[in-house]
Structures are given as structure tokens and as C-alpha cells.
Amino acid sequence: MLPKVASGRHVNEPSVMYFPAKGISVESDPPVVIDIDGDIFGMTPAAFSVCPRAVQVLCPNRVENRVL
């Protein structure tokens, strides 16, 4: 299913539950380490929120399969 993640097509798979949100809270008993992309960021409980417009993505223009 990993190839579908890049295009967003994974959300249509029956085994995937998709819940759009602006933030989430994570709790566990017992508390566990929060590992984000290989970096330790703390312990649960934790809250995460989306920062609108925080990431800028640049894409090249394409004409006839060539990058301009």
C-alpha cells in the first residue's frame, strides 16, 4: 500500500480509516516514547496540531514530459 500513500490513494482502501483533523491528542497507559522519523520528541500524553501554510512545496512546470 506504500506506493499509494504518496498520491493519497491509500485513503480509499477498505483497511484504511481516514479522519481529517486540525489536531490530535495521544494518550497511552503506560506512557510511551514519541519517536517521530527516528527522533525522540518526548512521552505520551502529547498533543499535535497542524500549522497551516507551514510547509512550502515547489513543483517544476512540465511540458511534454520535460522539465522547464
C-alpha positions in Angstrom: 0.0 0.0 0.0 3.0 2.3 0.5 3.1 3.5 -3.2 -0.4 4.7 -2.8 0.5 6.9 0.2 2.5 9.4 -1.9 -0.5 10.1 -4.1 -3.2 9.9 -1.4 -4.9 6.9 -2.9 -4.5 4.9 0.2 -7.5 6.6 1.8 -9.8 4.7 -0.5 -8.6 1.3 0.7 -11.1 -0.7 2.9 -8.4 -1.3 5.5 -7.6 2.4 6.0 -9.5 4.6 8.3 -9.1 8.3 7.3 -10.1 11.1 9.7 -9.2 14.7 8.6 -8.3 16.8 11.6 -6.6 20.0 12.6 -5.0 18.3 15.6 -4.9 15.1 17.6 -4.2 14.1 21.2 -2.3 10.9 22.0 -2.6 9.1 25.4 -1.3 5.7 26.5 -1.1 3.6 29.7 1.7 3.2 30.4 3.3 6.3 28.8 5.5 5.6 25.8 8.3 7.4 24.0 7.2 9.5 21.0 9.5 8.7 18.1 9.0 11.0 15.0 11.0 9.9 12.0 13.8 8.5 14.2 14.0 11.4 16.6 12.8 11.2 20.2 10.3 14.0 20.9 9.1 13.2 24.4 6.5 10.9 26.0 2.8 10.5 25.9 0.4 12.1 26.6 1.0 14.6 23.8 -0.9 16.9 21.5 -0.2 17.6 17.9 -1.7 20.3 15.7 -1.4 21.3 12.0 0.3 24.6 11.3 -1.5 26.0 8.1 0.9 27.1 5.4 4.0 26.0 7.4 5.4 24.0 4.6 6.1 25.4 1.1 6.2 23.0 -1.7 7.7 23.9 -5.1 7.0 21.8 -8.2 8.6 22.3 -11.6 6.4 23.0 -14.6 6.2 20.2 -17.1 5.6 20.4 -20.8 5.6 17.2 -23.0 7.4 15.2 -20.2 10.2 17.7 -20.0 11.1 19.9 -17.0 11.2 23.6 -18.0 
